[in-house]
Amino acid sequence: MDTIQIRPIRPADFEEWLRLRLALWPEEPLDAMRAEMSEMLDNPLTPVFVAERGDGKLGGFLEGGTRRYAEGCDTSPVAYVEGWYVDEDLRRQGVGRRLVEAMEAWARAHGYAELASDTWLENEVSQQAHLALGFEECDRIVAYRKVLGKPARPAPLGLSLQELTGRMHAFVRSKGWYEPDSPRPQTPRNLAISLLLETAEALEHFQWSDNPKDRDQLAGELADAALYLLQLASVSGIDLEEAILKKLEMNAHRSWDS
Ligand SMILES: CC(C)(COP(=O)(O)OP(=O)(O)OC[C@H]1O[C@@H](n2cnc3c(N)ncnc32)[C@H](O)[C@@H]1OP(=O)(O)O)[C@@H](O)C(=O)NCCC(=O)NCCS
């Protein structure tokens, strides 16, 4: 038991993490699961902690996240336990507790005042474990659904800036462009140049015209510019959401007419 180490996940843990996830959520499609895991690795707001057995194998994990709203919580956003699992042979030895403590420490360090979680009504072990670890039960909800038929168009996913940044990183990594010998070094300077080039390509759509010549193409240019913007902020260590909110706040109190 002393050999069990709790630590943040590393990319090399991927297959073991997948094994544990499949034990917790056996019905999830494998492709979707792999894609979701890749995004999580790149998203600073979805921390994953693992219990390492000492032989490179894992024995448990906790996936954290953040939510704008959680039942019974007084603050927003809150930190959230999205997934929590310990291999059967390691249960009742404090591994689950240590994983939760790691998540609590992450949440405190990132400014969250509450950590929320949920479990199924029939999962009494999980309920007892939550209570034992200091969670208080604050609500019970009944989940409903009504099938609406085939939608006319895909619904917006409502992804956060962090999630979109994670997708951009995953794409760039899949191309090998973060490697030291990359033909496209992803330095802040190169990304700033690319951002400007994509913005200029958007401008081209308005040459000699007040309206874009082709809206779909314009959408593609704007998407390219937005992706470079997210990536540039991220590799420069800038929290873009925080920077935008700060700027909006400053603008609200600024005058342009003097
Ligand atoms: C829930 C789970 C992660 C707990 O992991 P764990 O490593 O066994 O937890 P711990 O050993 O740290 O236990 C912490 C406390 O929870 C309580 N607890 C844990 N398992 C329990 C059980 N089977 N019965 C009663 N209480 C239990 C105990 O109070 C325990 O403290 P104690 O051993 O000092 O009495 C683990 O049981 C699991 O993976 N279950 C299957 C997946 C699951 O249900 N995940 C949660 C989904 S929300």
PDBQT file of the ligand as one rigid body, heavy atoms in Angstrom, charges set to zero:
ROOT
HETATM    1  C1  LIG A 301     -15.909   4.714  -4.387  1.00  0.00    +0.000 C 
HETATM    2  C2  LIG A 301     -14.460   4.246  -4.474  1.00  0.00    +0.000 C 
HETATM    3  C3  LIG A 301     -13.699   5.109  -5.479  1.00  0.00    +0.000 C 
HETATM    4  C4  LIG A 301     -13.806   4.427  -3.079  1.00  0.00    +0.000 C 
HETATM    5  O1  LIG A 301     -12.429   4.081  -3.175  1.00  0.00    +0.000 OA
HETATM    6  P1  LIG A 301     -11.612   3.425  -1.982  1.00  0.00    +0.000 P 
HETATM    7  O2  LIG A 301     -10.154   3.492  -2.306  1.00  0.00    +0.000 OA
HETATM    8  O3  LIG A 301     -12.149   2.105  -1.644  1.00  0.00    +0.000 OA
HETATM    9  O4  LIG A 301     -11.928   4.442  -0.802  1.00  0.00    +0.000 OA
HETATM   10  P2  LIG A 301     -11.170   4.601   0.589  1.00  0.00    +0.000 P 
HETATM   11  O5  LIG A 301     -10.461   3.342   0.954  1.00  0.00    +0.000 OA
HETATM   12  O6  LIG A 301     -10.334   5.829   0.545  1.00  0.00    +0.000 OA
HETATM   13  O7  LIG A 301     -12.375   4.800   1.578  1.00  0.00    +0.000 OA
HETATM   14  C5  LIG A 301     -12.694   6.060   2.177  1.00  0.00    +0.000 C 
HETATM   15  C6  LIG A 301     -13.882   5.860   3.096  1.00  0.00    +0.000 C 
HETATM   16  O8  LIG A 301     -15.067   5.631   2.350  1.00  0.00    +0.000 OA
HETATM   17  C7  LIG A 301     -15.891   4.685   3.034  1.00  0.00    +0.000 C 
HETATM   18  N1  LIG A 301     -16.041   3.474   2.230  1.00  0.00    +0.000 N 
HETATM   19  C8  LIG A 301     -15.314   3.105   1.143  1.00  0.00    +0.000 A 
HETATM   20  N2  LIG A 301     -15.737   1.937   0.650  1.00  0.00    +0.000 NA
HETATM   21  C9  LIG A 301     -16.752   1.546   1.450  1.00  0.00    +0.000 A 
HETATM   22  C10 LIG A 301     -17.587   0.419   1.480  1.00  0.00    +0.000 A 
HETATM   23  N3  LIG A 301     -17.475  -0.582   0.573  1.00  0.00    +0.000 N 
HETATM   24  N4  LIG A 301     -18.532   0.330   2.451  1.00  0.00    +0.000 NA
HETATM   25  C11 LIG A 301     -18.647   1.313   3.366  1.00  0.00    +0.000 A 
HETATM   26  N5  LIG A 301     -17.878   2.412   3.390  1.00  0.00    +0.000 NA
HETATM   27  C12 LIG A 301     -16.944   2.526   2.445  1.00  0.00    +0.000 A 
HETATM   28  C13 LIG A 301     -15.189   4.346   4.337  1.00  0.00    +0.000 C 
HETATM   29  O9  LIG A 301     -15.646   5.217   5.363  1.00  0.00    +0.000 OA
HETATM   30  C14 LIG A 301     -13.767   4.640   3.974  1.00  0.00    +0.000 C 
HETATM   31  O10 LIG A 301     -12.964   4.940   5.102  1.00  0.00    +0.000 OA
HETATM   32  P3  LIG A 301     -12.421   3.734   6.040  1.00  0.00    +0.000 P 
HETATM   33  O11 LIG A 301     -11.926   2.650   5.129  1.00  0.00    +0.000 OA
HETATM   34  O12 LIG A 301     -11.347   4.405   6.828  1.00  0.00    +0.000 OA
HETATM   35  O13 LIG A 301     -13.603   3.289   6.825  1.00  0.00    +0.000 OA
HETATM   36  C15 LIG A 301     -14.369   2.753  -4.856  1.00  0.00    +0.000 C 
HETATM   37  O14 LIG A 301     -15.224   2.017  -3.999  1.00  0.00    +0.000 OA
HETATM   38  C16 LIG A 301     -14.797   2.455  -6.299  1.00  0.00    +0.000 C 
HETATM   39  O15 LIG A 301     -13.991   2.591  -7.208  1.00  0.00    +0.000 OA
HETATM   40  N6  LIG A 301     -16.050   2.032  -6.501  1.00  0.00    +0.000 N 
HETATM   41  C17 LIG A 301     -16.528   1.690  -7.864  1.00  0.00    +0.000 C 
HETATM   42  C18 LIG A 301     -16.667   2.916  -8.742  1.00  0.00    +0.000 C 
HETATM   43  C19 LIG A 301     -17.545   3.979  -8.124  1.00  0.00    +0.000 C 
HETATM   44  O16 LIG A 301     -18.596   3.703  -7.598  1.00  0.00    +0.000 OA
HETATM   45  N7  LIG A 301     -17.069   5.237  -8.216  1.00  0.00    +0.000 N 
HETATM   46  C20 LIG A 301     -17.768   6.380  -7.721  1.00  0.00    +0.000 C 
HETATM   47  C21 LIG A 301     -18.658   6.885  -8.772  1.00  0.00    +0.000 C 
HETATM   48  S1  LIG A 301     -19.318   8.434  -8.255  1.00  0.00    +0.000 SA
ENDROOT
TORSDOF 0
